[in-house]
């Protein structure tokens, strides 16, 4: 995941000041609108703040998509056209905002963390949703996050034509939650790799890899629990902007959130178990080394004792002048070492 420092902060600014806060430089801002009804469909096309919301017919649904946070002034002008509160605009531009839902009289404000997994790390894009009676506004850091939804709306036989704009909000939330399952799959692969490293001791940096994965898992768990809390509140809200039909679909999203949180807890237990296994392997390996060193030391103790005796500089010592004294001592030392090695092997100490 991206651990770069925040490039902008709001220290000292009054509440409600629109300021971009993020880890990377913001992408160029674009504003486009998609209008559809049960009889008609108009694909995404660029739009200016002055054209909103007059271009949306009262009997149609509109999806206004804002992507990229480089032009803070443009985003503010678009959202103010729909009487969005300044504090909401502030949260839209702050990519550090946790997943949540705020209910207002005229709209619902929803913030989610959209996760995408690449070959290097996990990328987090914040997606903000403003749901009104027949207009849905999405604000995302990157463009093209939900391209497949446009083709689904375009099909006249799809549910989008029959259901309200709240069904579109559900679909976006559901796609984001499905992305969390992709992250879980990558975590499962990482756990399998760590198990091989720990059990086979193939890499010396296994403890570092375990700690990094544990850090990623804790970070992901916080996002999951915030998302789960959001879906609970959204599924139980009595807002008239959410129909009874959409409530049923949101209940299914909640079940997915529960499944993800349970899997995360299982992975946490597994990573803790891997840590214990790794430390046990290290301890066992150290014990094996100490056992070998102890056996070697024990074998050489009597040999060193004999060599020490015959190394004393006295004139009158037994067998000192005997012609076979030197080879006799060497043979005796070899016999003692052999007997000790046999005894240790018999006891299965070596």
C-alpha angles and dihedrals in degrees: 000000000000112000099174118138120264108268096203134030137181100227110153096006120123119252115276095030107143106233129154114240119184149121097253138036109281120251121242113282122246130177121201136162135213118197124193143159136171089280106030143039132193116185126224115299131166117269137183125229090246090061092057132127096356094075092063113090115225092237095050138071123237132200112200111194121198114186128179125026101224095107104055093171093056092050091049093050092050094050094044088058085069094044093249112175116253091237089057091051088051091054091047091058094042105084089190092070112122121234109279147137127232121191122215131174096256103026148012120238116209129180122193137173111233111204126201125182121216133172093275110034147332115286119211121203120181116227120194121195126197111190121195132166097287104351129079120193120194123189117192136170093230134039125239099031095134106029093136091061092065092059090049091052090048092061107091091208094058127105092247092076093053100039130063131257090273088071088060089053089051091050092054091049091048092052090050091050090049087056089061089062088057089055090050090054091053089049090053090053091049091051091053090051091049091050090056091048093049100041097040094034089222096151131042093209093061092114090054091050091049091052092049092049091047089053091050091048093053090048091049092046091057090053092048095051092048089050092048092051090049093052091047092055092043093049092048098042118119093209113139088223089076115066125214090250092055090048088063091054091046088055088060090051089052090054088053090051091052091050091051093049091049091051090049090053090050090051090050090055090047093051091049088051091050089052091053091047091050093050090047091051091050091049092047091048090051091049091052091052092048090049092054092047091048092051092049091048092048092051093051096045096081090038090053089047092055092044090049093053095049090043093065113111102234125137098219110050127145115263091000092124096032111119092227097039097104097048090042091057092047091049091048091051091049091049092050092049092048093050091049092049090050091049093050092049090047089055089045091237090132 
